[in-house]
Amino acid sequence: MPTRLLPRDYLTFLWDHRRLLAFGLLTAMLSGFGQTFYIGLFNPQLRADFDLGHAELGLVYGGATLASASLLTWLGKLYDRADLRLFLSGAALLLILGGLLLGTSSGVLALLAALFLLRLGGQGLMTHIALTTMAQRFHGGRGKAVSITAMGLPLAEAVFPATAVAALAWLGWRDLWLLGSGVVLLFLLLLLWLLQGAHGGTLADTSTGRQVARDWTRREVVRDWRFALLMPAAVAAPFTVTIAFFHQIPLAEAKGWSTELVASGLALFAVGHVSGLLGAGPLVDRLTATRLFVPSLLPLIGSMAVLALFDSTWAALLWPALLGLGLGLNSTALTPLLAERYGLAHLGAIRALLQALMILATAIGPPLLGVLLDRGLGTEMLAAGIGGGILVAAVLAAVALRGQIKS
């Protein structure tokens, strides 16, 4: 295949499939209403209005997250059988109801229900719809499609919090959630319009090796020992990013790093994340996700090594940049990997199971690391342990991905 410049590669691809790619990007962006980075902005208001402490609110939020992960394994497989427009509308309805309930509720049980609807509809189903649709409808361009769609997540991180903070100067927090439900409805109408006439999957297969395996059922996948070996590597990136940023201040303070330095590191995390997303797309298409998946874990290991071994200012900037790079590479390779190894017919069901496991890991991670910090474990030891765990996960994934899956 002739070498092409990355910008031209993406621009041509974007233009040829603009409607479907816009659908994926905006659907991923819409998940922001159910993501922690947005809901967490309202932590003080929720604690004040519902008379909850930090631990109590954390317990409610964790319970809603775990419940949404449990239901996602069932709802997610409906993607394979339902009309995409109806499935999307149902997910949007959950978000709308969650926003309305959060904006009007007064009791803790109503708060739990609202957070459950937001987590399920946003973090769960919207992300699931966006990435699964790209993997199913594109073949030779699957990597680029997934990477472009995944850009919706950092885009939401950039737009949603800043918009909310500005709006709170004029609106009450409850009014803002009611307004958010209206925004979701407008998004839904736009997304349904984009699906009309959207097409994909017509690109030639430019990767080496087999692109898609025979179609496995989810029951077969669960019984496959290779899938079990892939699980630690599949959850490694979201698990590591969640615990690292949830406890970033105490981890940084142990190194003597200032809050301003931590903020600069967050900016470089975003740069690394976007770079990983954009760079991984063509690599997946040319090399296959099977070959990229294990190497995508190396920046995560490098990030934890820097955090464990160095205290200098440059280390405070390098470790989050590597963390973002690894997240971008790994998240882009993961869904195409499932398509390559287990086929397309039941991809929704398989990916829903995997996403539920990732949500479970991100729910368990922060309290687990909190306990270890309370017991006196330092940043160096914790980072070394996490890095070692990712290394073990990479080795297990390499074993699982040797050769081709037998039909």
Steps between C-alpha positions, in 0.01 A plus 500: 500500500651840408594715795260788545516798728279462804299825450411410141414147607257631759357782290416269211347247735301767684352639180409164350316387815411830662143415608576173671819633660314808624240266648768306687685808623186675626361184661826454690492866597141468624618236748653791694170560681553167676877517551671561834683813380162675449290361783790562739471875438177495700650318799463796743139569396403135528652469846332819619153439354482132597681543836772247415862473603784420261491130584120480477489669160783276384303196612188615311703576189689171518175308545345669197811426294510133596128459433537658156793270419291196595208600278730599212597137443134426415402821324819518298433174318169642370713715270555194279127448444334841533466775242783744573262797497278342764796387710650849487165658589466272801848593627422871451173456689692362798723809496202732471315333788816501710548874448135575575505288814825651626363848440180439696574231761537560871561157655806275500317217322402737219862617483613138471249440219605817317869414516425144388313627191776748417780245541317232301386728220819706479816320603345164417277503193607814312864394504397147409289616205768735365792256500307186406338674202839607366645151540203335329451739209864549401746235390823623342455838673385361835798634694462855374124491556539391862778752567298790354191397697697465823603865459148580620607415857785754536285748309226458760761538775602832347151637430264370768672616822586847366145547372347382827718729713406798283129408508499463879563874523150551355307184586449282804660157484161328475396726214821411322416129512148569371653700218741213437206266438383735227849502349497119491171508309648741243806279467274199443316671214833593341638147539189343345537738205867408458410131485281561196710405202813444709720226362822326588692181453580559133873555541746238385675294761856639513618317809711190507347181631138404541277797580191331647460153650198275482210615717521384859206517739551666837464164671783360289716804573449470877610136480809586294810494721663762280226750582571452870869573437408815307284645778777644721652681201158622385422668832856617574478842333167623646588351840839672511375836374209503745701422813791723396281807452259432786798502739727728299540762774623265778720316249652831386540641852714201595732601215507865603318611185281810517137521393604724211743233380225239523275721287774530238530123501127471433541716191774269373279201577244647260769549235618143542144368492413676175833401344438137591148506356605656170815293462342166583235515227729454197715253696199279568402511132849413377625264769169369648386560855629154595857614440457844656315404816790373714742780397227752589553407864867600499439876553287414804786295644741782420272750671496302823877447480559877476260562790673237712863589429528876456411812700615769256274759339535333161367176651186681620436595137613180329304240695153643421601553135596132472182403683289693247693351207442148628130567558459631145684209340336233712142628476527528121634147460259326739169500311658413161683219679169348606377519140817338368498218753128433551317633193224756453166323545510507882744788547245704696450227757872428532601863529223569753640228725848647469381854569312383807823345629686826432236699690525252787878541506474879506248480785725274709829677426468833690390353837761223468783747446354720775530213748862441398580871539339502845720207597808701420608367162694765312467623143811313390381163625147547368617610156746211482225256595261637238770497233592142589135401478469653153815316392348170613178589315702571183670161523165323546355688201801405287438135584131534414567665165754254368387352169148516361172407668379171363166500323 
